[in-house]
Structures are given as structure tokens and as C-alpha cells.
Amino acid sequence: MARIIDGKAMNMVGDKVKALRLANGMSQQAVSNKLETMAIYVCRGSISRIEDKTRTVTDIELYGLAQVFGVPIEDFFGKPE
């Protein structure tokens, strides 16, 4: 089956995740810890791989990231800050 995303990128939101994390002064571990409080288990290494687009992001993870950063999900699909 053909992929929707061309190239090697495994997600479309990695740049925005990194931009929001840095804008909020958070480490990758802090993001992982916040997600864990919502029973969304994404290790620090997976946050890194999301940011460099070598890992896919599930809908539940995207929802959790939106909660962590206090933004609507749609914001992940705009330009990085």
C-alpha cells in the first residue's frame, strides 16, 4: 500500500512538537513524564524520534501532546514556531 507521506518522514508533526517543547522550556523527559500522567506511555527516546520524524505518532499520542502543550490538535499541522 502506498504511503500518504512522501519521502522518509514517518510523521508530519515532529517539527511542531519540538518547537512547542522548546517554547515551553521542557525537556524530552518532561514531555514523556507529563504524557505518563495521562496514561500515555511514550519514552524520552520516542519523543526524540517523533521530533526527528523517524517514528509515527498515534492519535492518542497526538491528543496527549496537545494537552501537554495546551494547544488544539490542528496547531500541529501548521508552520513550526
PDB file of N, CA, C and O in Angstrom:
ATOM      1  N   MET A   1       0.839  -1.171   0.000  1.00  0.00           N
ATOM      2  CA  MET A   1       0.000   0.000   0.000  1.00  0.00           C
ATOM      3  C   MET A   1       0.892   1.245   0.000  1.00  0.00           C
ATOM      4  O   MET A   1       1.889   1.289   0.721  1.00  0.00           O
ATOM      5  N   ALA A   2       0.547   2.241  -0.792  1.00  0.00           N
ATOM      6  CA  ALA A   2       1.320   3.474  -0.862  1.00  0.00           C
ATOM      7  C   ALA A   2       1.140   4.287   0.417  1.00  0.00           C
ATOM      8  O   ALA A   2       0.077   4.285   1.038  1.00  0.00           O
ATOM      9  N   ARG A   3       2.205   4.975   0.785  1.00  0.00           N
ATOM     10  CA  ARG A   3       2.139   5.847   1.956  1.00  0.00           C
ATOM     11  C   ARG A   3       1.572   7.193   1.552  1.00  0.00           C
ATOM     12  O   ARG A   3       1.738   7.636   0.415  1.00  0.00           O
ATOM     13  N   ILE A   4       0.910   7.832   2.484  1.00  0.00           N
ATOM     14  CA  ILE A   4       0.366   9.163   2.248  1.00  0.00           C
ATOM     15  C   ILE A   4       1.485  10.198   2.241  1.00  0.00           C
ATOM     16  O   ILE A   4       1.452  11.149   1.460  1.00  0.00           O
ATOM     17  N   ILE A   5       2.473  10.012   3.108  1.00  0.00           N
ATOM     18  CA  ILE A   5       3.580  10.954   3.226  1.00  0.00           C
ATOM     19  C   ILE A   5       4.698  10.496   2.301  1.00  0.00           C
ATOM     20  O   ILE A   5       5.163   9.361   2.401  1.00  0.00           O
ATOM     21  N   ASP A   6       5.127  11.368   1.405  1.00  0.00           N
ATOM     22  CA  ASP A   6       6.247  11.056   0.523  1.00  0.00           C
ATOM     23  C   ASP A   6       7.561  11.203   1.278  1.00  0.00           C
ATOM     24  O   ASP A   6       7.644  11.960   2.245  1.00  0.00           O
ATOM     25  N   GLY A   7       8.574  10.489   0.846  1.00  0.00           N
ATOM     26  CA  GLY A   7       9.887  10.606   1.459  1.00  0.00           C
ATOM     27  C   GLY A   7      10.042   9.679   2.645  1.00  0.00           C
ATOM     28  O   GLY A   7       9.303   8.707   2.799  1.00  0.00           O
ATOM     29  N   LYS A   8      11.012   9.998   3.476  1.00  0.00           N
ATOM     30  CA  LYS A   8      11.342   9.127   4.606  1.00  0.00           C
ATOM     31  C   LYS A   8      10.682   9.534   5.909  1.00  0.00           C
ATOM     32  O   LYS A   8      10.738   8.786   6.885  1.00  0.00           O
ATOM     33  N   ALA A   9      10.061  10.694   5.948  1.00  0.00           N
ATOM     34  CA  ALA A   9       9.424  11.165   7.182  1.00  0.00           C
ATOM     35  C   ALA A   9       8.300  10.219   7.586  1.00  0.00           C
ATOM     36  O   ALA A   9       7.500   9.792   6.754  1.00  0.00           O
ATOM     37  N   MET A  10       8.253   9.900   8.871  1.00  0.00           N
ATOM     38  CA  MET A  10       7.231   8.991   9.394  1.00  0.00           C
ATOM     39  C   MET A  10       6.070   9.742  10.047  1.00  0.00           C
ATOM     40  O   MET A  10       5.075   9.130  10.436  1.00  0.00           O
ATOM     41  N   ASN A  11       6.195  11.067  10.167  1.00  0.00           N
ATOM     42  CA  ASN A  11       5.085  11.857  10.697  1.00  0.00           C
ATOM     43  C   ASN A  11       5.173  13.271  10.148  1.00  0.00           C
ATOM     44  O   ASN A  11       6.188  13.669   9.577  1.00  0.00           O
ATOM     45  N   MET A  12       4.102  14.017  10.327  1.00  0.00           N
ATOM     46  CA  MET A  12       4.030  15.394   9.838  1.00  0.00           C
ATOM     47  C   MET A  12       4.141  16.413  10.967  1.00  0.00           C
ATOM     48  O   MET A  12       4.130  17.616  10.710  1.00  0.00           O
ATOM     49  N   VAL A  13       4.244  15.960  12.191  1.00  0.00           N
ATOM     50  CA  VAL A  13       4.130  16.871  13.335  1.00  0.00           C
ATOM     51  C   VAL A  13       5.418  17.044  14.140  1.00  0.00           C
ATOM     52  O   VAL A  13       5.449  17.831  15.086  1.00  0.00           O
ATOM     53  N   GLY A  14       6.461  16.334  13.786  1.00  0.00           N
ATOM     54  CA  GLY A  14       7.684  16.342  14.574  1.00  0.00           C
ATOM     55  C   GLY A  14       8.287  17.723  14.785  1.00  0.00           C
ATOM     56  O   GLY A  14       8.709  18.057  15.892  1.00  0.00           O
ATOM     57  N   ASP A  15       8.331  18.530  13.724  1.00  0.00           N
ATOM     58  CA  ASP A  15       8.900  19.875  13.855  1.00  0.00           C
ATOM     59  C   ASP A  15       8.107  20.714  14.849  1.00  0.00           C
ATOM     60  O   ASP A  15       8.678  21.453  15.651  1.00  0.00           O
ATOM     61  N   LYS A  16       6.793  20.591  14.786  1.00  0.00           N
ATOM     62  CA  LYS A  16       5.938  21.377  15.684  1.00  0.00           C
ATOM     63  C   LYS A  16       6.059  20.880  17.123  1.00  0.00           C
ATOM     64  O   LYS A  16       6.057  21.684  18.054  1.00  0.00           O
ATOM     65  N   VAL A  17       6.164  19.572  17.313  1.00  0.00           N
ATOM     66  CA  VAL A  17       6.351  19.031  18.664  1.00  0.00           C
ATOM     67  C   VAL A  17       7.620  19.625  19.274  1.00  0.00           C
ATOM     68  O   VAL A  17       7.606  20.082  20.417  1.00  0.00           O
ATOM     69  N   LYS A  18       8.713  19.620  18.515  1.00  0.00           N
ATOM     70  CA  LYS A  18       9.969  20.163  19.023  1.00  0.00           C
ATOM     71  C   LYS A  18       9.849  21.657  19.305  1.00  0.00           C
ATOM     72  O   LYS A  18      10.307  22.131  20.345  1.00  0.00           O
ATOM     73  N   ALA A  19       9.231  22.403  18.380  1.00  0.00           N
ATOM     74  CA  ALA A  19       9.078  23.852  18.571  1.00  0.00           C
ATOM     75  C   ALA A  19       8.254  24.154  19.827  1.00  0.00           C
ATOM     76  O   ALA A  19       8.613  25.042  20.601  1.00  0.00           O
ATOM     77  N   LEU A  20       7.165  23.432  20.031  1.00  0.00           N
ATOM     78  CA  LEU A  20       6.324  23.653  21.214  1.00  0.00           C
ATOM     79  C   LEU A  20       7.056  23.256  22.491  1.00  0.00           C
ATOM     80  O   LEU A  20       6.951  23.935  23.513  1.00  0.00           O
ATOM     81  N   ARG A  21       7.792  22.162  22.426  1.00  0.00           N
ATOM     82  CA  ARG A  21       8.548  21.719  23.607  1.00  0.00           C
ATOM     83  C   ARG A  21       9.572  22.781  24.005  1.00  0.00           C
ATOM     84  O   ARG A  21       9.680  23.138  25.178  1.00  0.00           O
ATOM     85  N   LEU A  22      10.312  23.276  23.034  1.00  0.00           N
ATOM     86  CA  LEU A  22      11.328  24.290  23.330  1.00  0.00           C
ATOM     87  C   LEU A  22      10.691  25.599  23.782  1.00  0.00           C
ATOM     88  O   LEU A  22      11.194  26.251  24.697  1.00  0.00           O
ATOM     89  N   ALA A  23       9.589  25.986  23.146  1.00  0.00           N
ATOM     90  CA  ALA A  23       8.899  27.225  23.533  1.00  0.00           C
ATOM     91  C   ALA A  23       8.382  27.161  24.963  1.00  0.00           C
ATOM     92  O   ALA A  23       8.254  28.183  25.636  1.00  0.00           O
ATOM     93  N   ASN A  24       8.086  25.938  25.421  1.00  0.00           N
ATOM     94  CA  ASN A  24       7.604  25.748  26.791  1.00  0.00           C
ATOM     95  C   ASN A  24       8.725  25.426  27.766  1.00  0.00           C
ATOM     96  O   ASN A  24       8.471  25.160  28.941  1.00  0.00           O
ATOM     97  N   GLY A  25       9.968  25.447  27.285  1.00  0.00           N
ATOM     98  CA  GLY A  25      11.113  25.200  28.159  1.00  0.00           C
ATOM     99  C   GLY A  25      11.129  23.810  28.759  1.00  0.00           C
ATOM    100  O   GLY A  25      11.560  23.623  29.897  1.00  0.00           O
ATOM    101  N   MET A  26      10.659  22.832  27.996  1.00  0.00           N
ATOM    102  CA  MET A  26      10.573  21.465  28.513  1.00  0.00           C
ATOM    103  C   MET A  26      11.625  20.573  27.880  1.00  0.00           C
ATOM    104  O   MET A  26      11.990  20.749  26.717  1.00  0.00           O
ATOM    105  N   SER A  27      12.099  19.628  28.648  1.00  0.00           N
ATOM    106  CA  SER A  27      12.979  18.592  28.109  1.00  0.00           C
ATOM    107  C   SER A  27      12.108  17.491  27.498  1.00  0.00           C
ATOM    108  O   SER A  27      10.903  17.424  27.740  1.00  0.00           O
ATOM    109  N   GLN A  28      12.736  16.647  26.714  1.00  0.00           N
ATOM    110  CA  GLN A  28      12.000  15.496  26.174  1.00  0.00           C
ATOM    111  C   GLN A  28      11.507  14.610  27.311  1.00  0.00           C
ATOM    112  O   GLN A  28      10.409  14.059  27.234  1.00  0.00           O
ATOM    113  N   GLN A  29      12.303  14.470  28.360  1.00  0.00           N
ATOM    114  CA  GLN A  29      11.890  13.661  29.512  1.00  0.00           C
ATOM    115  C   GLN A  29      10.674  14.271  30.194  1.00  0.00           C
ATOM    116  O   GLN A  29       9.776  13.548  30.625  1.00  0.00           O
ATOM    117  N   ALA A  30      10.640  15.597  30.296  1.00  0.00           N
ATOM    118  CA  ALA A  30       9.490  16.254  30.932  1.00  0.00           C
ATOM    119  C   ALA A  30       8.214  16.014  30.129  1.00  0.00           C
ATOM    120  O   ALA A  30       7.147  15.806  30.708  1.00  0.00           O
ATOM    121  N   VAL A  31       8.316  16.041  28.809  1.00  0.00           N
ATOM    122  CA  VAL A  31       7.147  15.749  27.971  1.00  0.00           C
ATOM    123  C   VAL A  31       6.698  14.312  28.205  1.00  0.00           C
ATOM    124  O   VAL A  31       5.507  14.046  28.369  1.00  0.00           O
ATOM    125  N   SER A  32       7.648  13.395  28.218  1.00  0.00           N
ATOM    126  CA  SER A  32       7.339  11.988  28.471  1.00  0.00           C
ATOM    127  C   SER A  32       6.652  11.817  29.821  1.00  0.00           C
ATOM    128  O   SER A  32       5.669  11.085  29.934  1.00  0.00           O
ATOM    129  N   ASN A  33       7.167  12.487  30.835  1.00  0.00           N
ATOM    130  CA  ASN A  33       6.587  12.389  32.181  1.00  0.00           C
ATOM    131  C   ASN A  33       5.161  12.923  32.212  1.00  0.00           C
ATOM    132  O   ASN A  33       4.293  12.321  32.844  1.00  0.00           O
ATOM    133  N   LYS A  34       4.903  14.045  31.538  1.00  0.00           N
ATOM    134  CA  LYS A  34       3.549  14.623  31.505  1.00  0.00           C
ATOM    135  C   LYS A  34       2.582  13.681  30.803  1.00  0.00           C
ATOM    136  O   LYS A  34       1.455  13.489  31.258  1.00  0.00           O
ATOM    137  N   LEU A  35       3.021  13.095  29.699  1.00  0.00           N
ATOM    138  CA  LEU A  35       2.168  12.136  28.993  1.00  0.00           C
ATOM    139  C   LEU A  35       1.846  10.943  29.880  1.00  0.00           C
ATOM    140  O   LEU A  35       0.726  10.433  29.863  1.00  0.00           O
ATOM    141  N   GLU A  36       2.828  10.502  30.653  1.00  0.00           N
ATOM    142  CA  GLU A  36       2.617   9.355  31.536  1.00  0.00           C
ATOM    143  C   GLU A  36       1.526   9.619  32.563  1.00  0.00           C
ATOM    144  O   GLU A  36       0.809   8.696  32.949  1.00  0.00           O
ATOM    145  N   THR A  37       1.387  10.875  33.016  1.00  0.00           N
ATOM    146  CA  THR A  37       0.330  11.194  33.979  1.00  0.00           C
ATOM    147  C   THR A  37      -1.061  11.050  33.362  1.00  0.00           C
ATOM    148  O   THR A  37      -2.061  10.997  34.078  1.00  0.00           O
ATOM    149  N   MET A  38      -1.119  10.986  32.023  1.00  0.00           N
ATOM    150  CA  MET A  38      -2.384  10.775  31.310  1.00  0.00           C
ATOM    151  C   MET A  38      -2.506   9.336  30.822  1.00  0.00           C
ATOM    152  O   MET A  38      -3.371   9.024  30.004  1.00  0.00           O
ATOM    153  N   ALA A  39      -1.634   8.458  31.330  1.00  0.00           N
ATOM    154  CA  ALA A  39      -1.595   7.048  30.929  1.00  0.00           C
ATOM    155  C   ALA A  39      -1.287   6.890  29.443  1.00  0.00           C
ATOM    156  O   ALA A  39      -1.777   5.969  28.789  1.00  0.00           O
ATOM    157  N   ILE A  40      -0.458   7.813  28.916  1.00  0.00           N
ATOM    158  CA  ILE A  40       0.041   7.723  27.552  1.00  0.00           C
ATOM    159  C   ILE A  40       1.542   7.529  27.680  1.00  0.00           C
ATOM    160  O   ILE A  40       2.267   8.456  28.041  1.00  0.00           O
ATOM    161  N   TYR A  41       2.004   6.327  27.384  1.00  0.00           N
ATOM    162  CA  TYR A  41       3.385   5.966  27.669  1.00  0.00           C
ATOM    163  C   TYR A  41       4.255   6.108  26.425  1.00  0.00           C
ATOM    164  O   TYR A  41       4.237   5.262  25.531  1.00  0.00           O
ATOM    165  N   VAL A  42       5.017   7.205  26.391  1.00  0.00           N
ATOM    166  CA  VAL A  42       5.951   7.494  25.310  1.00  0.00           C
ATOM    167  C   VAL A  42       7.281   7.844  25.981  1.00  0.00           C
ATOM    168  O   VAL A  42       7.391   8.872  26.648  1.00  0.00           O
ATOM    169  N   CYS A  43       8.276   7.000  25.804  1.00  0.00           N
ATOM    170  CA  CYS A  43       9.561   7.238  26.474  1.00  0.00           C
ATOM    171  C   CYS A  43      10.284   8.440  25.869  1.00  0.00           C
ATOM    172  O   CYS A  43       9.920   8.917  24.794  1.00  0.00           O
ATOM    173  N   ARG A  44      11.304   8.922  26.564  1.00  0.00           N
ATOM    174  CA  ARG A  44      12.073  10.066  26.098  1.00  0.00           C
ATOM    175  C   ARG A  44      12.661   9.819  24.715  1.00  0.00           C
ATOM    176  O   ARG A  44      12.654  10.712  23.868  1.00  0.00           O
ATOM    177  N   GLY A  45      13.165   8.626  24.485  1.00  0.00           N
ATOM    178  CA  GLY A  45      13.730   8.282  23.176  1.00  0.00           C
ATOM    179  C   GLY A  45      12.699   8.353  22.069  1.00  0.00           C
ATOM    180  O   GLY A  45      13.015   8.742  20.944  1.00  0.00           O
ATOM    181  N   SER A  46      11.472   7.982  22.380  1.00  0.00           N
ATOM    182  CA  SER A  46      10.405   8.065  21.381  1.00  0.00           C
ATOM    183  C   SER A  46      10.038   9.511  21.082  1.00  0.00           C
ATOM    184  O   SER A  46       9.703   9.843  19.945  1.00  0.00           O
ATOM    185  N   ILE A  47      10.098  10.377  22.093  1.00  0.00           N
ATOM    186  CA  ILE A  47       9.869  11.803  21.848  1.00  0.00           C
ATOM    187  C   ILE A  47      10.926  12.309  20.873  1.00  0.00           C
ATOM    188  O   ILE A  47      10.608  13.058  19.949  1.00  0.00           O
ATOM    189  N   SER A  48      12.173  11.909  21.068  1.00  0.00           N
ATOM    190  CA  SER A  48      13.256  12.296  20.168  1.00  0.00           C
ATOM    191  C   SER A  48      12.973  11.818  18.745  1.00  0.00           C
ATOM    192  O   SER A  48      13.150  12.573  17.789  1.00  0.00           O
ATOM    193  N   ARG A  49      12.534  10.572  18.605  1.00  0.00           N
ATOM    194  CA  ARG A  49      12.257  10.019  17.281  1.00  0.00           C
ATOM    195  C   ARG A  49      11.035  10.663  16.635  1.00  0.00           C
ATOM    196  O   ARG A  49      10.975  10.789  15.412  1.00  0.00           O
ATOM    197  N   ILE A  50      10.062  11.070  17.446  1.00  0.00           N
ATOM    198  CA  ILE A  50       8.927  11.822  16.898  1.00  0.00           C
ATOM    199  C   ILE A  50       9.436  13.148  16.334  1.00  0.00           C
ATOM    200  O   ILE A  50       9.075  13.544  15.226  1.00  0.00           O
ATOM    201  N   GLU A  51      10.278  13.825  17.111  1.00  0.00           N
ATOM    202  CA  GLU A  51      10.787  15.123  16.686  1.00  0.00           C
ATOM    203  C   GLU A  51      11.643  15.036  15.425  1.00  0.00           C
ATOM    204  O   GLU A  51      11.615  15.946  14.596  1.00  0.00           O
ATOM    205  N   ASP A  52      12.400  13.957  15.271  1.00  0.00           N
ATOM    206  CA  ASP A  52      13.208  13.842  14.054  1.00  0.00           C
ATOM    207  C   ASP A  52      12.490  13.062  12.953  1.00  0.00           C
ATOM    208  O   ASP A  52      13.084  12.713  11.933  1.00  0.00           O
ATOM    209  N   LYS A  53      11.217  12.800  13.175  1.00  0.00           N
ATOM    210  CA  LYS A  53      10.301  12.211  12.188  1.00  0.00           C
ATOM    211  C   LYS A  53      10.662  10.783  11.773  1.00  0.00           C
ATOM    212  O   LYS A  53      10.343  10.358  10.663  1.00  0.00           O
ATOM    213  N   THR A  54      11.322  10.051  12.661  1.00  0.00           N
ATOM    214  CA  THR A  54      11.629   8.654  12.357  1.00  0.00           C
ATOM    215  C   THR A  54      10.661   7.698  13.059  1.00  0.00           C
ATOM    216  O   THR A  54      10.842   6.481  13.007  1.00  0.00           O
ATOM    217  N   ARG A  55       9.641   8.245  13.710  1.00  0.00           N
ATOM    218  CA  ARG A  55       8.624   7.440  14.404  1.00  0.00           C
ATOM    219  C   ARG A  55       7.258   8.021  14.106  1.00  0.00           C
ATOM    220  O   ARG A  55       7.082   9.239  14.053  1.00  0.00           O
ATOM    221  N   THR A  56       6.295   7.140  13.913  1.00  0.00           N
ATOM    222  CA  THR A  56       4.923   7.594  13.726  1.00  0.00           C
ATOM    223  C   THR A  56       4.336   8.076  15.050  1.00  0.00           C
ATOM    224  O   THR A  56       4.884   7.814  16.120  1.00  0.00           O
ATOM    225  N   VAL A  57       3.227   8.774  14.960  1.00  0.00           N
ATOM    226  CA  VAL A  57       2.524   9.292  16.135  1.00  0.00           C
ATOM    227  C   VAL A  57       1.081   8.790  16.064  1.00  0.00           C
ATOM    228  O   VAL A  57       0.406   8.978  15.052  1.00  0.00           O
ATOM    229  N   THR A  58       0.612   8.158  17.130  1.00  0.00           N
ATOM    230  CA  THR A  58      -0.774   7.683  17.150  1.00  0.00           C
ATOM    231  C   THR A  58      -1.710   8.842  17.471  1.00  0.00           C
ATOM    232  O   THR A  58      -1.274   9.896  17.934  1.00  0.00           O
ATOM    233  N   ASP A  59      -2.985   8.637  17.224  1.00  0.00           N
ATOM    234  CA  ASP A  59      -3.964   9.681  17.540  1.00  0.00           C
ATOM    235  C   ASP A  59      -4.010   9.962  19.041  1.00  0.00           C
ATOM    236  O   ASP A  59      -4.163  11.115  19.447  1.00  0.00           O
ATOM    237  N   ILE A  60      -3.880   8.938  19.859  1.00  0.00           N
ATOM    238  CA  ILE A  60      -3.884   9.123  21.308  1.00  0.00           C
ATOM    239  C   ILE A  60      -2.664   9.929  21.746  1.00  0.00           C
ATOM    240  O   ILE A  60      -2.774  10.811  22.597  1.00  0.00           O
ATOM    241  N   GLU A  61      -1.506   9.629  21.168  1.00  0.00           N
ATOM    242  CA  GLU A  61      -0.294  10.385  21.494  1.00  0.00           C
ATOM    243  C   GLU A  61      -0.433  11.838  21.072  1.00  0.00           C
ATOM    244  O   GLU A  61      -0.034  12.737  21.812  1.00  0.00           O
ATOM    245  N   LEU A  62      -0.992  12.081  19.898  1.00  0.00           N
ATOM    246  CA  LEU A  62      -1.180  13.452  19.423  1.00  0.00           C
ATOM    247  C   LEU A  62      -2.141  14.201  20.336  1.00  0.00           C
ATOM    248  O   LEU A  62      -1.920  15.371  20.648  1.00  0.00           O
ATOM    249  N   TYR A  63      -3.200  13.534  20.761  1.00  0.00           N
ATOM    250  CA  TYR A  63      -4.129  14.142  21.714  1.00  0.00           C
ATOM    251  C   TYR A  63      -3.393  14.522  23.000  1.00  0.00           C
ATOM    252  O   TYR A  63      -3.564  15.627  23.515  1.00  0.00           O
ATOM    253  N   GLY A  64      -2.577  13.605  23.513  1.00  0.00           N
ATOM    254  CA  GLY A  64      -1.825  13.877  24.736  1.00  0.00           C
ATOM    255  C   GLY A  64      -0.850  15.022  24.567  1.00  0.00           C
ATOM    256  O   GLY A  64      -0.726  15.861  25.460  1.00  0.00           O
ATOM    257  N   LEU A  65      -0.158  15.077  23.448  1.00  0.00           N
ATOM    258  CA  LEU A  65       0.769  16.177  23.189  1.00  0.00           C
ATOM    259  C   LEU A  65       0.034  17.515  23.149  1.00  0.00           C
ATOM    260  O   LEU A  65       0.538  18.521  23.649  1.00  0.00           O
ATOM    261  N   ALA A  66      -1.145  17.520  22.559  1.00  0.00           N
ATOM    262  CA  ALA A  66      -1.946  18.754  22.529  1.00  0.00           C
ATOM    263  C   ALA A  66      -2.303  19.190  23.948  1.00  0.00           C
ATOM    264  O   ALA A  66      -2.288  20.382  24.256  1.00  0.00           O
ATOM    265  N   GLN A  67      -2.623  18.230  24.808  1.00  0.00           N
ATOM    266  CA  GLN A  67      -2.940  18.549  26.200  1.00  0.00           C
ATOM    267  C   GLN A  67      -1.709  19.067  26.941  1.00  0.00           C
ATOM    268  O   GLN A  67      -1.797  20.037  27.692  1.00  0.00           O
ATOM    269  N   VAL A  68      -0.566  18.424  26.731  1.00  0.00           N
ATOM    270  CA  VAL A  68       0.673  18.831  27.396  1.00  0.00           C
ATOM    271  C   VAL A  68       1.015  20.280  27.051  1.00  0.00           C
ATOM    272  O   VAL A  68       1.396  21.057  27.926  1.00  0.00           O
ATOM    273  N   PHE A  69       0.879  20.637  25.781  1.00  0.00           N
ATOM    274  CA  PHE A  69       1.269  21.970  25.338  1.00  0.00           C
ATOM    275  C   PHE A  69       0.126  22.981  25.364  1.00  0.00           C
ATOM    276  O   PHE A  69       0.346  24.166  25.114  1.00  0.00           O
ATOM    277  N   GLY A  70      -1.088  22.528  25.662  1.00  0.00           N
ATOM    278  CA  GLY A  70      -2.236  23.433  25.758  1.00  0.00           C
ATOM    279  C   GLY A  70      -2.621  24.065  24.438  1.00  0.00           C
ATOM    280  O   GLY A  70      -2.987  25.239  24.389  1.00  0.00           O
ATOM    281  N   VAL A  71      -2.541  23.285  23.357  1.00  0.00           N
ATOM    282  CA  VAL A  71      -2.899  23.786  22.033  1.00  0.00           C
ATOM    283  C   VAL A  71      -3.893  22.832  21.375  1.00  0.00           C
ATOM    284  O   VAL A  71      -3.949  21.656  21.732  1.00  0.00           O
ATOM    285  N   PRO A  72      -4.676  23.326  20.419  1.00  0.00           N
ATOM    286  CA  PRO A  72      -5.549  22.414  19.678  1.00  0.00           C
ATOM    287  C   PRO A  72      -4.723  21.500  18.771  1.00  0.00           C
ATOM    288  O   PRO A  72      -3.639  21.879  18.328  1.00  0.00           O
ATOM    289  N   ILE A  73      -5.222  20.325  18.501  1.00  0.00           N
ATOM    290  CA  ILE A  73      -4.529  19.374  17.643  1.00  0.00           C
ATOM    291  C   ILE A  73      -4.191  19.990  16.292  1.00  0.00           C
ATOM    292  O   ILE A  73      -3.142  19.687  15.725  1.00  0.00           O
ATOM    293  N   GLU A  74      -5.044  20.834  15.777  1.00  0.00           N
ATOM    294  CA  GLU A  74      -4.826  21.443  14.468  1.00  0.00           C
ATOM    295  C   GLU A  74      -3.504  22.227  14.422  1.00  0.00           C
ATOM    296  O   GLU A  74      -2.900  22.361  13.358  1.00  0.00           O
ATOM    297  N   ASP A  75      -3.065  22.736  15.559  1.00  0.00           N
ATOM    298  CA  ASP A  75      -1.824  23.525  15.613  1.00  0.00           C
ATOM    299  C   ASP A  75      -0.602  22.708  15.218  1.00  0.00           C
ATOM    300  O   ASP A  75       0.406  23.282  14.806  1.00  0.00           O
ATOM    301  N   PHE A  76      -0.665  21.400  15.331  1.00  0.00           N
ATOM    302  CA  PHE A  76       0.476  20.568  14.978  1.00  0.00           C
ATOM    303  C   PHE A  76       0.695  20.508  13.475  1.00  0.00           C
ATOM    304  O   PHE A  76       1.753  20.076  13.016  1.00  0.00           O
ATOM    305  N   PHE A  77      -0.284  20.933  12.716  1.00  0.00           N
ATOM    306  CA  PHE A  77      -0.183  20.830  11.267  1.00  0.00           C
ATOM    307  C   PHE A  77       0.112  22.173  10.594  1.00  0.00           C
ATOM    308  O   PHE A  77       0.076  22.276   9.368  1.00  0.00           O
ATOM    309  N   GLY A  78       0.405  23.201  11.400  1.00  0.00           N
ATOM    310  CA  GLY A  78       0.795  24.493  10.858  1.00  0.00           C
ATOM    311  C   GLY A  78       2.307  24.612  10.807  1.00  0.00           C
ATOM    312  O   GLY A  78       3.027  23.638  11.024  1.00  0.00           O
ATOM    313  N   LYS A  79       2.773  25.802  10.522  1.00  0.00           N
ATOM    314  CA  LYS A  79       4.210  26.052  10.474  1.00  0.00           C
ATOM    315  C   LYS A  79       4.803  25.961  11.882  1.00  0.00           C
ATOM    316  O   LYS A  79       4.149  26.342  12.853  1.00  0.00           O
ATOM    317  N   PRO A  80       6.039  25.458  11.998  1.00  0.00           N
ATOM    318  CA  PRO A  80       6.704  25.465  13.314  1.00  0.00           C
ATOM    319  C   PRO A  80       6.914  26.900  13.786  1.00  0.00           C
ATOM    320  O   PRO A  80       7.073  27.816  12.979  1.00  0.00           O
ATOM    321  N   GLU A  81       6.912  27.080  15.103  1.00  0.00           N
ATOM    322  CA  GLU A  81       7.110  28.423  15.664  1.00  0.00           C
ATOM    323  C   GLU A  81       8.545  28.857  15.543  1.00  0.00           C
ATOM    324  O   GLU A  81       8.893  29.961  15.962  1.00  0.00           O
TER     325      GLU A  81
END
